[in-house]
Amino acid sequence: MKLLVVAPQPFFTPRGTPFSVYYRTLVTAEQGVQIDILTYGVGQDVDIPGVRIVRIPRLRWLEPVPVGPSWRKLVLDFLMVFWTIGLLLRHRYEVVHAHEESVFWCRFLKPIFRFRLIYDMHSSLPQQLENFRFTKSRFLIGTFKALEDSSLRAADAVITICPDLGDYALISGVKPDRHLLIENSIFDDVKLHVTDVAEAEAKFDKPVTFAPGHPVVLYAGTFEAYQGIEILVHAFAEVLKSKPEARLLLVGGADDQVSKIRKLAESLGLGEACVLTGRVPKTAALHYTRSAQVLVSPRLHGNNTPLKIYELLASGRPLVATRIRSHTQVLDDSVCYLADPDAASLAAGLLEALVDEPGSAARVRNAMAMYEREYSRPVYERKIRRLLEIVT
């Protein structure tokens, strides 16, 4: 089988969403499928046997490409449409795997080129327009909703990444036998091109270390407003009142975001108790995870389960997470410490995770067992094989 993956993303960058494209492609290629990936010009090359990466021209004046809807992505997606048509004219693809908004044009190309269509639905795009405050236009949001519903009906298979989104797809008319819930739950080492590995590692000088006796609370991820980083910093200021030896390590964030959070930490008098690293290679993030005593996900709102939750479940470290739908459709009190999304509740959860050794150990055992049972690589591989059965 020859398959075209259309991924309107900066593939591959260690910032979050492109991980799902990488792992879908990796495991699908392992099943003997020949794959071309069409993606943006920006990104690091990866080595996956049987996979060829095709990029649209890189437009540096549009970088960095932000998360979520933006006029920059509209320009890039306009180019993606023409490159998709060009590839379909030159090659005979039996299946097209469309990620996110690329389904909007692949849906109309399907009857012309007679391929089978997979819609990889990472989120509801009309909801994204509102969540990222891209527009308040009811007409534009309604247009995207109509396109989304049409795409769901036209697809031969629909992948969703969390139960809430799966329910949304089924309510929108997707037949159960065409729907697969495939969580972004595996995290093999990404095989970057050799030169890109060297470049990424060169940017990571020396890891941050703390003296013995300083338990570390770690957050690693993006610093977008919905992630709740400010709430976490306020919560940690409360933790220090009871446990002054604790340390907060914040990994990730763009330069301006890091500067903003650093100023907040200074205003709260956290000093050396709060350290921000900025963005680091994945190898560095894994190093920090292994050296932390407690992991935290302080997200404030949302319905889609973040990819990192599955990695946190398998980490062997106690997790504190906010009690919101993004988390609770996967997490419960048996596998982590759940706290309301406010500073006082989050502080209480962090303190409990730091001092309650038996409770933390029990939650870690339960979390690792849950991961192996429901989200591990063998489970993921079975779902990919079922997907290929549906479209062949």
Buried (B, 14 or more C-beta within 10 A) or exposed (E): BEBBBBBBBBBBBBBBBBBBBBBBBBBBBBEEBBBBBBBBBBBBBBEBEBBEBBBBEEBEEBBEBBBBBBEBBEEBBEBBBEBBBEBBEEEEBBBBBBBBBBBBBBBBBBEEBEBBBBBBBBBBBBBBBEBBEBEEEEEEBEEBBEBBBBBBBBBBBBBBBBBBBBBBBBEBEBEEEBBBBBBBBBBEEBBBBEEBBEEBBEEBEEEBEBEEEBBBBBBBBBBBEBBBBBBBBBBBBBBBEEBEEBBBBBBBBBEEBBEBBBEBBEEBEBEEBBBBBBBBBBBBBBBBBEBBBBBBBBBBEBBBBBBBBBBBBBBEBBBBBBBBBBBBBBBBEEBBBBBEBBBEBBBBBBBBBBEBEEBBEBBBEBBBEBBBEEBBBEBBBEBBEEBBEBBE
